[in-house]
Amino acid sequence: MQSLWFFDDVNLFKVLCPHKFKAYKKEHVFCAYKKKDYIYFEADSANKVYLIEKGKVKIGYYSEDGNEIVKAILSKGELFGEKAILGDEKRDEFAQSIDNSTSICPISVDTMHDLMRNNQTFSLKVYKFIGFKFKKLERRLQLLLFKDTKTRLIEFLDELCTDYGYDCDKTGDHIIKHPFTQKDIASLIGTSRPTINILLNELKEENYLDFNRKEIRILKSSA
């Protein structure tokens, strides 16, 4: 299954970070953020893109009535702020660290354009990533509009299997070791943390899964 929530099997940090390119290495620095620190706000100037070296970043915006809408929660190796590459001059979303030790690699749009002009393979990877991200957002909107919360959770767990899961040799269960809290998952599928907890326990009672704070196990009998 193609991932709808994350960029499949690619650590973009390894591909895109200017530290990998000799001409840019000396002048390049990393930025550190604590939990709840903002990397940028809505309406800020869009003159950089960002890669996550470590930690987690929440991407979202606020509705007219002040509710926070979470578009994505990103982790190590992922890129954000990429619409600046396409010509956006102002941010239409915020980016906020949700980890106490988030490290970000900022890249100016000019540097990205230089790298893309000088390296066709690099350029194709960037555009492929942007295309995948738009498809994911479109699919996520369809899920939020047309499926109930329990179905959204099950489909999200299927995606976590693809991105973070492996099969247990002894039991055949699908084991998911992922970086998300219940609050993160709730934000991503448009519900509350208490609802996620209730649904996970329902699925546990139905012998669909077992879970603890570190992992989720999709039982073989339900796979």
C-alpha positions in Angstrom: 0.0 0.0 0.0 1.3 3.5 -0.9 1.6 5.6 2.2 -1.0 8.4 2.5 0.5 10.1 5.5 4.2 10.0 5.1 6.8 10.0 2.3 7.5 6.3 1.8 10.9 4.9 2.9 12.9 8.0 2.1 14.9 10.0 4.7 15.0 13.3 2.8 17.5 14.7 5.2 20.1 12.2 3.8 19.3 13.5 0.3 18.7 17.2 0.6 20.7 18.6 3.5 23.2 21.2 2.3 25.8 19.6 4.6 25.9 16.9 1.9 27.1 19.4 -0.6 30.6 20.8 -0.2 29.8 24.3 -1.6 27.2 24.9 1.1 28.6 23.1 4.1 30.7 25.8 5.7 27.9 28.4 5.9 25.2 26.1 7.0 23.9 25.8 10.6 21.2 23.8 12.4 18.5 25.4 14.6 17.4 23.9 17.9 13.8 24.1 19.2 12.1 23.1 22.4 8.6 21.8 22.8 5.9 24.4 21.7 8.5 26.6 20.0 7.3 27.9 16.6 9.5 27.5 13.5 7.3 29.9 11.6 3.8 31.4 11.9 1.0 31.9 9.4 1.7 35.0 7.2 5.4 34.8 7.8 7.7 35.3 4.8 8.2 32.1 2.9 11.9 32.2 2.1 13.2 28.9 3.5 12.4 25.2 3.5 13.2 23.0 6.4 14.5 19.5 7.0 14.1 17.7 10.4 17.4 16.3 11.7 15.7 15.0 14.9 12.5 15.6 16.8 8.9 16.2 15.7 7.2 19.1 14.1 3.4 19.8 13.8 2.1 21.6 10.7 -1.3 23.2 10.9 -3.4 26.4 10.8 -6.3 28.0 12.7 -9.8 28.1 11.5 -11.9 31.3 11.5 -13.4 30.3 14.9 -9.9 29.8 16.4 -9.7 26.0 16.3 -6.4 24.4 15.6 -6.4 22.2 12.5 -3.4 19.8 12.3 -2.3 19.0 8.7 0.6 16.8 9.5 3.0 15.6 12.2 6.5 15.1 10.8 9.6 13.4 12.2 13.2 12.8 11.3 14.1 13.1 7.7 11.0 14.9 6.5 10.7 18.2 4.7 8.3 21.1 5.3 7.7 24.6 4.1 8.2 23.3 0.6 5.6 25.5 -1.0 8.2 28.3 -0.9 10.0 26.4 -3.7 6.9 26.8 -5.9 6.7 30.5 -5.4 4.6 31.1 -2.3 5.8 34.3 -0.6 3.7 34.0 2.6 3.1 31.0 4.9 -0.5 29.8 5.0 0.2 27.4 7.9 2.3 27.3 11.1 5.1 24.9 12.0 5.7 24.1 15.7 8.1 21.8 17.5 6.3 19.2 19.6 9.5 17.7 20.9 12.0 19.0 23.5 15.0 18.4 21.4 14.0 19.2 17.8 16.9 20.0 15.4 16.0 21.7 12.1 18.1 22.2 9.0 16.9 25.4 7.3 17.6 25.8 3.6 17.1 29.1 1.7 14.9 29.0 -1.3 17.7 30.4 -3.4 20.0 27.5 -2.2 17.3 24.9 -3.1 16.8 26.4 -6.5 20.6 26.3 -7.1 20.8 22.7 -6.0 17.8 21.8 -8.2 19.3 23.5 -11.3 22.6 21.7 -10.8 21.3 18.2 -10.0 18.5 16.7 -12.0 18.2 13.7 -9.7 17.9 16.0 -6.7 15.3 18.1 -8.5 13.2 15.1 -9.4 13.2 13.8 -5.8 12.0 17.2 -4.6 9.1 17.4 -7.1 8.2 13.8 -6.4 8.0 14.6 -2.7 5.8 17.6 -3.3 3.5 15.6 -5.5 3.2 12.8 -2.9 2.5 15.4 -0.2 -0.4 16.9 -2.2 -1.9 13.4 -2.8 -1.7 12.6 0.9 -3.5 15.8 1.9 -6.2 15.1 -0.7 -6.7 11.5 0.5 -6.7 12.6 4.1 -9.5 15.1 3.4 -11.5 12.3 1.8 -11.1 10.2 4.9 -12.1 13.0 7.2 -15.2 13.9 5.2 -16.5 10.4 4.4 -15.4 7.9 7.0 -16.3 7.5 10.7 -13.7 7.9 13.4 -13.2 4.2 14.0 -12.6 3.5 10.3 -10.2 6.5 10.1 -8.2 5.0 13.0 -8.0 1.6 11.5 -6.9 3.0 8.1 -4.3 5.1 9.9 -3.0 2.1 11.7 -2.7 0.3 8.4 -0.5 3.2 7.2 1.6 3.0 10.4 2.1 -0.7 9.6 3.5 0.4 6.2 5.8 3.1 7.6 6.9 1.8 11.0 5.8 -1.9 11.1 7.4 -5.3 10.8 6.1 -8.9 11.2 6.9 -10.8 14.4 8.6 -14.0 13.4 7.2 -15.9 16.4 3.5 -14.8 16.3 3.0 -13.3 12.8 1.5 -10.2 14.4 2.3 -6.8 12.8 4.3 -4.8 15.3 4.3 -1.0 14.9 7.0 1.0 16.7 6.1 4.6 15.9 7.0 8.1 17.2 3.4 9.3 17.8 1.5 9.8 21.0 -2.3 9.2 21.3 -2.7 13.0 21.1 -0.7 13.1 17.9 -2.8 10.4 16.3 -6.0 12.1 17.4 -4.9 15.4 15.8 -4.1 13.6 12.5 -7.4 11.9 12.2 -9.6 14.7 13.5 -10.7 13.6 16.9 -9.8 13.9 20.6 -7.3 11.9 22.6 -9.9 10.4 24.9 -11.8 9.1 21.9 -8.6 7.5 20.5 -8.1 5.8 23.9 -11.7 4.5 23.9 -11.4 3.2 20.3 -8.0 1.5 20.9 -9.5 -0.3 23.9 -12.5 -1.3 21.9 -10.2 -2.7 19.2 -8.3 -4.5 21.9 -11.5 -6.1 23.3 -12.3 -7.2 19.7 -8.9 -8.9 19.5 -7.9 -6.6 16.6 -4.8 -5.2 18.4 -2.9 -4.9 21.6 -1.0 -1.7 22.5 1.2 0.0 25.1 3.0 3.4 25.2 5.8 2.1 23.0 4.1 0.0 20.3 0.9 -1.2 18.7 0.5 -4.8 17.8 -2.0 -5.7 15.1 -2.9 -9.3 15.9 -2.4 -12.0 13.2 -6.0 -13.2 13.5 -7.2 -9.7 12.3 -4.5 -9.1 9.7 
